[in-house]
Amino acid sequence: MKVLLADENSHRAGALARLLEAEATLDVILVEEDTSLIDAVRRHAPDIVLVDISRADRDALDSVRALSASGLERPVALFVDEDDESLMEDAFAAGVCSYNVLDAPVTNVKPLLRAAIALYRRFRDTNAELVAARKTLSDRETINRAKLLFMRQERCKEDEAYRWFRKQAMQQARKIIDVATDYLAHQNRSQKK
């Protein structure tokens, strides 16, 4: 597992890196000074980003927010040494998937990192399902609006309207949603004239 360790305190980062490197299956990379988190992720393509903050504040989450917005998303585990519920909520909103309060270096961090990666994958998959479901609902709404308009104009029933759209889609080798979208756009243009 490739772990990118980001910590502004080089002494603490070095100590944590040595602790992590004791685990043979972890490849630990420290974010170099004057290197942004985004650049480090781009360069090293880690499996997980571990952010260790001794005095966590909202400014420290800016680089995590930027990473989430960059398209280079990775699972991010945050280690802090003081519990702060408000900060935890801000951390999750910024893109952190594992928030851990540790007052001393953890001796076996691997399960925490694995859990963070699993949570990240679960969230990503759930989010993809949500996006697909929203698209399906939006498509159905568009098709239903097109059918209703067609039914009013042609004075026909719903099954006849659906058959007409399906036939158009088959003849044009297109999806019904595309035919319905074009139909609505054409009707809008016709009404504006």
C-alpha positions as CSV (number, residue, x, y, z in Angstrom):
1,M,0.0,0.0,0.0
2,K,1.5,3.4,-1.0
3,V,0.9,6.0,1.7
4,L,1.5,9.7,1.1
5,L,2.2,11.3,4.5
6,A,1.4,15.0,4.7
7,D,2.5,16.9,7.9
8,E,3.8,20.4,8.2
9,N,5.9,19.4,11.2
10,S,8.9,17.6,9.6
11,H,10.1,16.0,12.9
12,R,6.7,14.5,13.7
13,A,6.3,13.5,10.0
14,G,9.7,11.7,10.2
15,A,8.8,9.9,13.4
16,L,5.4,8.8,11.9
17,A,7.1,7.7,8.7
18,R,9.6,5.6,10.5
19,L,6.8,4.0,12.5
20,L,4.8,3.3,9.3
21,E,7.9,2.0,7.4
22,A,8.3,-0.7,10.1
23,E,5.3,-2.3,8.4
24,A,6.8,-4.0,5.3
25,T,3.7,-3.8,3.2
26,L,3.5,0.0,3.5
27,D,5.4,2.2,1.1
28,V,5.6,5.6,2.8
29,I,6.3,8.8,0.9
30,L,6.6,12.2,2.7
31,V,5.2,15.3,1.0
32,E,8.3,17.4,0.4
33,E,8.5,20.9,1.8
34,D,7.1,23.6,-0.6
35,T,5.1,20.9,-2.5
36,S,1.4,21.1,-2.6
37,L,-0.7,18.1,-1.7
38,I,-2.1,18.1,-5.2
39,D,1.3,18.0,-6.8
40,A,2.5,15.3,-4.5
41,V,-0.6,13.1,-5.3
42,R,-0.1,13.8,-9.0
43,R,3.5,12.8,-8.8
44,H,3.2,9.7,-6.5
45,A,-0.3,8.4,-7.1
46,P,-0.7,7.0,-3.6
47,D,-3.3,4.5,-2.5
48,I,-4.1,6.8,0.5
49,V,-3.2,10.2,1.8
50,L,-2.5,10.4,5.5
51,V,-2.7,13.9,7.0
52,D,-1.3,14.3,10.5
53,I,-2.2,17.5,12.3
54,S,-1.1,18.2,15.8
55,R,-3.3,21.3,16.2
56,A,-6.0,20.8,13.7
57,D,-7.8,23.8,12.3
58,R,-10.0,24.5,9.3
59,D,-7.1,26.1,7.4
60,A,-5.3,22.8,7.5
61,L,-8.2,21.2,5.5
62,D,-7.8,23.6,2.6
63,S,-5.3,21.3,0.9
64,V,-7.8,18.4,1.4
65,R,-10.6,20.5,-0.2
66,A,-8.3,21.4,-3.1
67,L,-7.5,17.7,-3.6
68,S,-11.2,16.7,-3.6
69,A,-11.9,19.5,-6.2
70,S,-8.9,18.6,-8.4
71,G,-10.2,15.4,-9.8
72,L,-7.2,13.5,-8.2
73,E,-9.4,12.3,-5.3
74,R,-7.8,9.7,-3.0
75,P,-8.9,8.3,0.3
76,V,-7.7,10.7,3.0
77,A,-7.2,9.7,6.6
78,L,-6.8,12.5,9.1
79,F,-4.9,12.0,12.4
80,V,-5.5,14.7,15.0
81,D,-4.5,14.8,18.6
82,E,-7.6,16.5,20.0
83,D,-11.2,15.6,19.6
84,D,-13.3,18.4,18.0
85,E,-16.7,17.5,16.7
86,S,-17.0,20.6,14.6
87,L,-13.6,20.0,13.0
88,M,-14.6,16.4,12.3
89,E,-17.7,17.6,10.4
90,D,-15.6,20.1,8.4
91,A,-13.1,17.3,7.7
92,F,-15.7,15.0,6.3
93,A,-17.2,17.9,4.2
94,A,-13.6,18.6,2.9
95,G,-13.2,15.0,1.7
96,V,-11.7,13.2,4.6
97,C,-13.0,9.6,4.9
98,S,-11.3,8.6,8.1
99,Y,-11.0,11.0,11.1
100,N,-8.8,9.6,13.9
101,V,-8.1,11.1,17.3
102,L,-4.7,9.9,18.5
103,D,-2.8,11.3,21.4
104,A,0.2,9.2,20.7
105,P,1.6,7.5,17.6
106,V,-0.4,4.5,16.8
107,T,1.6,1.3,16.7
108,N,-0.5,-0.5,14.0
109,V,-1.9,2.1,11.6
110,K,-2.5,-0.4,8.8
111,P,-6.0,-1.4,9.9
112,L,-7.0,2.3,10.1
113,L,-5.6,2.9,6.5
114,R,-7.4,-0.2,5.2
115,A,-10.6,1.0,6.8
116,A,-10.2,4.5,5.3
117,I,-9.7,3.0,1.8
118,A,-12.7,0.7,2.2
119,L,-14.9,3.6,3.4
120,Y,-13.7,5.7,0.5
121,R,-14.5,3.0,-2.1
122,R,-17.9,2.5,-0.5
123,F,-18.7,6.2,-0.6
124,R,-17.4,6.5,-4.2
125,D,-19.6,3.5,-5.3
126,T,-22.6,4.8,-3.5
127,N,-22.1,8.2,-5.0
128,A,-21.9,6.7,-8.5
129,E,-25.1,4.8,-7.9
130,L,-26.8,8.0,-6.7
131,V,-25.7,9.9,-9.8
132,A,-27.0,7.1,-12.0
133,A,-30.3,7.0,-10.1
134,R,-30.7,10.8,-10.5
135,K,-30.0,10.5,-14.2
136,T,-32.6,7.8,-14.6
137,L,-35.2,9.8,-12.7
138,S,-34.4,12.9,-14.8
139,D,-34.6,10.9,-18.0
140,R,-38.0,9.5,-17.0
141,E,-39.3,12.9,-16.1
142,T,-38.2,14.2,-19.5
143,I,-39.8,11.3,-21.3
144,N,-43.0,11.7,-19.4
145,R,-43.1,15.5,-20.1
146,A,-42.6,14.7,-23.8
147,K,-45.3,12.0,-23.8
148,L,-47.8,14.4,-22.1
149,L,-47.2,17.1,-24.6
150,F,-47.5,14.6,-27.5
151,M,-50.7,13.2,-26.0
152,R,-52.2,16.7,-25.8
153,Q,-51.2,17.7,-29.3
154,E,-52.2,14.4,-30.9
155,R,-55.1,13.7,-28.7
156,C,-54.0,10.1,-28.0
157,K,-53.4,7.8,-25.0
158,E,-50.2,7.3,-23.2
159,D,-49.4,3.9,-24.7
160,E,-49.8,5.4,-28.2
161,A,-47.5,8.2,-27.3
162,Y,-44.9,5.8,-25.9
163,R,-45.1,3.7,-29.1
164,W,-44.5,6.8,-31.2
165,F,-41.4,7.8,-29.3
166,R,-40.1,4.2,-29.3
167,K,-40.7,3.9,-33.0
168,Q,-38.8,7.2,-33.6
169,A,-35.9,6.0,-31.5
170,M,-35.7,2.7,-33.4
171,Q,-35.9,4.4,-36.8
172,Q,-33.2,6.9,-35.9
173,A,-31.1,4.4,-33.9
174,R,-31.2,6.6,-30.9
175,K,-32.3,6.4,-27.3
176,I,-35.9,7.3,-26.4
177,I,-34.5,10.0,-24.0
178,D,-32.7,11.7,-26.9
179,V,-35.8,11.7,-29.1
180,A,-37.9,13.0,-26.2
181,T,-35.4,15.8,-25.4
182,D,-35.3,16.8,-29.1
183,Y,-39.1,16.7,-29.3
184,L,-39.5,19.0,-26.3
185,A,-36.8,21.4,-27.7
186,H,-38.6,21.5,-31.0
187,Q,-42.0,22.2,-29.3
188,N,-40.4,25.0,-27.3
189,R,-39.0,26.6,-30.4
190,S,-42.4,26.3,-32.2
191,Q,-44.2,28.0,-29.3
192,K,-41.7,30.9,-29.2
193,K,-42.4,31.7,-32.9
